[in-house]
Amino acid sequence: MLRCVKGGLRFLSIKRVSVLNAAFQSSQHVEYKPIKKVLVANRGEIATRVFRACTELGIRTVAVYSEQDTGQVHRQKADEAYLIGKGLPPVQAYLHIPDIIKVAKENEVDAVHPGYGFLSERSDFAQACNDAGVRFIGPTPEVVRKMGDKVEARTIAISAGVPVVPGTDSPITCVTEAKEFSNKYGFPIIFKAAYGGGGRGMRVVRSYEELEENYTRAYSEALSAFGNGALFVEKFIERPRHIEVQILGDKHGNVIHLYERDCSIQRRHQKVVEIAPAAQLDPQLRDRLTHDSVKLAKQVGYENAGTVEFLVDKHGKHYFIEVNSRLQVEHTVTEEITE
């Protein structure tokens, strides 16, 4: 089964509502109460999906929108809608945590769903929701923080016994450290943003002559995209398969996997096509990938939906690269094979 990430994705059906039910239990810091109203701190397709699922569950929905998005579909699909980020550009409006929290508190919102993108992997947003007495539909703030820090996520994977690509133990501070790393492991190497993903702040280096320029560019991209230019260095795996495993966890320490997706077809480190199940994947390798995903999630106390990503080299060895501590655009591809 093959799906393009950017199109042809179906709306949530009632069969998939169990994912939201699990999600509503995500916070250990907010006293439990029935969920009667959910705010989606997002726009577009993901907001509309969540609104539909909530409506099927009899839960009232709240949309937020920027000044430029007054006519957007997600505003019309919610039971209530409120303006945020007055005077700000669209993206900055959806990143304005104080306005979102204000809307939630003033309108008796029980839980906030971050969708994907925007604030979905911001631990300070998850914490702000908890501090306001509103349930954050996602992992705990501490887990979001740990998984958002690529270096700490690597350390956790190592402690869980999950193989990782050789890399620096912490962000580097200068290009000299990158040179020392390449002396030890050889070229090619890759710079990666320590506090973000999505292909930004990533640069492959194949020789000493390319080091300084690519370090500078990766730092600049990371700083612009994530507000932090910190980079770490990894050995670059040539022509790997990129396999990701969907996981779900609850607040009691139970974690399951929903099998894998192959997202090897990419452009500029951006996923273009998702295939599930992964074609011609050795069954024993599939078992190792799913087992390590669950083991890592349990190690960190993961709650809610997430994705564990791996690279598989030409010898069939797999290496952990990151956890996306949120729902992904690609989750509907998994839904197609797990109904």
C-alpha positions in Angstrom: 0.0 0.0 0.0 1.4 3.3 -1.0 0.3 6.8 -0.2 1.6 10.3 -1.0 2.1 12.2 2.2 0.6 15.5 0.9 -2.6 14.2 -0.5 -5.3 11.5 -0.6 -5.6 11.1 3.1 -9.0 10.2 4.5 -10.8 11.6 7.5 -10.8 9.8 10.9 -13.4 7.2 11.2 -15.1 6.1 14.4 -12.9 3.0 14.3 -9.9 5.2 14.9 -11.4 7.2 17.8 -9.6 4.9 20.3 -6.4 6.8 19.5 -7.9 10.0 20.9 -9.3 8.2 23.9 -5.8 7.1 24.8 -4.6 10.6 24.1 -7.0 12.2 26.6 -5.3 10.3 29.4 -1.9 11.8 28.6 -1.1 14.1 31.5 -0.1 12.9 35.0 -0.2 16.4 36.4 -3.8 17.4 35.7 -6.5 15.9 37.9 -8.7 13.6 35.8 -12.1 14.8 34.7 -14.3 13.8 31.8 -13.3 15.5 28.5 -16.2 17.7 27.3 -14.4 20.3 25.3 -11.2 20.1 23.2 -9.3 23.0 21.7 -7.0 22.3 18.7 -4.0 24.6 18.6 -3.6 24.2 14.9 -5.3 24.7 11.5 -6.0 23.0 8.3 -6.4 19.2 7.7 -5.3 18.0 11.2 -7.6 20.4 13.0 -10.5 19.3 10.9 -9.7 15.6 11.6 -9.6 16.1 15.3 -12.9 18.1 15.2 -14.6 15.3 13.4 -13.4 12.6 15.8 -14.4 14.7 18.8 -17.9 15.3 17.3 -18.3 11.5 16.9 -17.5 11.2 20.6 -19.9 13.9 21.6 -17.1 16.3 22.6 -17.5 20.0 22.0 -14.7 21.6 19.8 -12.8 24.9 19.8 -10.8 26.3 17.0 -8.3 29.1 17.1 -7.4 31.2 14.1 -5.1 34.1 13.0 -6.4 37.3 11.5 -5.5 36.0 8.0 -7.4 32.7 8.5 -10.9 34.0 9.2 -12.3 32.1 6.2 -10.4 28.8 6.7 -12.3 25.6 6.9 -11.1 24.5 10.3 -12.8 27.6 11.8 -16.1 26.6 10.3 -15.9 23.0 11.4 -15.5 23.8 15.2 -18.4 24.5 17.6 -16.5 27.6 18.8 -13.7 29.7 17.3 -11.5 32.4 18.7 -9.0 34.8 17.3 -5.4 34.6 18.5 -2.2 36.5 17.8 -3.8 39.8 16.8 -1.4 41.8 14.8 1.0 38.9 14.3 1.8 37.0 11.0 -0.1 33.7 10.6 2.7 31.4 11.8 3.6 33.5 14.8 -0.1 33.7 15.8 -0.3 29.9 16.1 2.9 29.9 18.1 1.6 32.5 20.6 1.2 30.3 23.7 -0.3 33.0 26.0 -3.2 33.6 23.7 -4.0 29.9 23.3 -3.9 29.3 27.0 -6.1 32.4 27.5 -8.7 31.0 25.1 -8.6 27.6 26.8 -9.0 29.1 30.3 -11.7 31.6 29.4 -13.9 29.0 27.6 -13.7 26.1 30.0 -11.6 23.9 27.7 -10.7 20.5 29.2 -7.9 19.4 26.8 -5.7 20.9 24.1 -4.6 18.9 21.0 -1.5 20.4 19.3 -1.9 18.6 16.0 1.5 18.4 14.1 3.9 21.2 13.4 3.6 24.5 15.3 3.6 23.8 19.0 3.3 20.0 18.9 6.9 19.3 20.1 7.3 22.3 22.4 7.7 21.1 26.0 7.0 24.7 27.2 3.6 24.5 25.6 2.8 21.2 27.1 3.9 22.5 30.5 1.8 25.7 30.0 -1.3 23.6 29.4 -0.7 21.6 32.6 0.0 24.7 34.6 -3.3 26.1 33.4 -5.1 22.9 34.5 -5.8 21.9 30.9 -4.9 18.4 29.7 -2.3 18.3 27.0 -3.1 15.6 24.4 0.4 14.2 23.9 3.4 13.0 25.9 4.3 14.6 29.3 6.3 17.9 29.1 9.4 16.1 30.3 9.2 13.4 27.6 8.5 16.0 24.9 11.7 17.9 26.1 13.8 14.8 26.2 12.7 13.5 22.8 13.1 17.0 21.3 16.7 17.1 22.3 18.4 14.9 19.7 21.5 14.4 21.9 19.5 13.4 25.0 17.3 11.1 22.9 20.5 9.3 21.7 21.7 8.9 25.2 18.3 7.4 26.2 18.4 5.0 23.3 21.9 3.9 24.2 20.8 3.3 27.8 17.9 1.2 26.5 20.2 -0.9 24.5 19.0 0.4 21.1 21.7 0.8 18.5 22.5 4.3 17.3 24.6 5.8 14.5 28.1 6.8 15.8 27.9 10.5 16.7 28.9 13.2 19.2 27.6 12.8 22.8 26.6 16.5 22.9 26.3 19.5 20.6 29.6 20.6 19.2 30.8 24.2 19.8 33.1 24.7 16.8 34.1 23.3 13.5 37.3 21.9 15.1 35.3 19.3 17.0 33.7 18.2 13.7 37.1 17.8 12.2 38.2 15.6 15.2 35.1 13.5 14.7 35.8 13.0 11.0 39.4 12.1 11.8 38.0 9.3 14.0 35.1 8.0 11.9 36.0 9.2 8.4 33.8 10.8 5.8 31.0 11.3 5.0 29.6 12.8 8.1 26.4 14.8 8.6 25.6 17.9 10.7 22.1 17.8 12.4 20.2 20.4 14.3 20.2 19.3 18.0 16.8 20.9 18.7 14.7 20.3 15.6 14.1 18.1 12.6 12.2 18.0 9.3 15.4 18.2 7.3 16.4 21.7 8.5 19.9 22.3 9.8 21.2 19.1 8.1 24.3 19.1 5.9 26.3 16.2 4.5 30.0 16.7 4.4 32.3 14.5 2.3 35.7 16.2 2.7 37.7 18.5 5.0 37.4 21.3 2.4 33.6 21.2 2.9 33.6 21.3 6.7 33.6 24.9 7.5 31.0 26.1 4.9 28.6 23.3 5.8 29.0 23.9 9.5 28.1 27.6 9.0 25.1 26.8 6.8 23.7 24.1 9.1 24.1 26.4 12.1 22.4 29.2 10.3 19.5 27.0 9.2 19.0 25.5 12.7 19.1 29.0 14.3 16.5 30.3 11.9 14.2 27.3 12.1 14.4 26.4 15.8 15.8 29.5 17.5 18.8 27.4 18.5 21.8 26.8 16.2 23.3 23.9 18.2 24.5 21.0 16.0 25.7 17.5 16.6 27.6 15.3 14.2 26.9 11.7 13.0 28.6 9.3 10.7 26.5 9.5 7.4 25.0 6.2 6.3 25.1 6.0 2.5 21.8 5.1 0.8 20.0 3.7 3.8 16.4 2.6 4.1 14.5 5.0 6.3 12.0 3.0 8.4 9.7 4.4 11.1 7.6 2.6 13.7 4.3 4.0 15.0 3.9 3.6 18.7 1.1 4.2 21.2 1.6 4.4 25.0 -0.7 4.9 28.0 -0.2 6.5 31.4 0.2 3.0 33.0 3.4 2.2 31.2 1.9 0.0 28.5 3.3 0.6 25.0 2.3 -1.1 21.7 3.5 -0.7 18.1 1.4 -0.4 15.0 4.1 -1.7 12.7 6.3 0.2 10.3 6.3 2.6 7.4 9.1 2.9 4.8 9.8 6.6 4.1 13.0 6.1 2.1 11.8 8.1 -0.9 12.8 11.7 0.1 13.8 15.0 -1.4 16.2 17.2 0.6 15.7 15.1 3.7 11.9 15.6 3.4 9.6 12.6 3.1 7.8 12.3 -0.2 6.2 8.8 -0.2 5.3 6.5 2.7 4.9 2.8 2.1 3.3 0.4 4.7 4.1 -2.3 5.3 7.6 -1.8 4.2 8.3 -3.8 1.1 10.7 -6.8 1.2 11.6 -6.1 4.8 13.2 -9.1 6.5 10.8 -10.4 9.2 13.5 -10.7 11.7 14.6 -7.1 11.0 11.0 -6.0 11.4 10.8 -7.7 14.8 14.0 -6.0 15.9 12.7 -2.6 14.8 9.4 -2.9 16.5 10.9 -4.4 19.6 13.5 -1.6 20.0 10.8 1.0 19.4 8.7 -0.4 22.2 11.7 -0.8 24.5 12.8 2.8 23.9 9.3 4.1 24.6 9.0 2.2 27.8 12.5 3.4 28.9 11.3 7.1 28.7 7.8 6.5 29.9 6.2 7.5 26.6 2.5 8.3 26.5 0.2 8.9 23.5 1.1 8.6 19.8 4.6 8.9 18.5 7.0 7.6 15.9 10.4 6.1 16.3 12.7 6.5 13.3 15.6 4.3 12.1 18.1 4.0 9.4 18.9 0.5 7.9 22.2 0.1 6.1 23.0 -2.2 3.2 24.0 -4.9 5.7 20.6 -4.9 7.4 21.9 -3.2 10.5 19.5 -0.7 12.0 20.3 2.5 13.9 18.0 4.7 15.9 17.9 8.4 14.8 15.0 10.1 16.5 11.5 10.1 18.1 8.8 12.3 16.8 6.8 12.9 20.0 3.6 13.8 18.3 1.1 12.6 15.7 2.6 12.7 12.2 1.2 13.6 8.9 1.8 10.0 7.9 -0.3 8.4 10.6 -3.2 7.9 8.2 -1.0 5.5 6.2 -0.7 3.3 9.3 -4.5 3.6 9.9 -5.0 2.1 6.4 -3.2 -1.2 7.5 -4.4 -1.4 11.1 -8.1 -0.9 10.9 
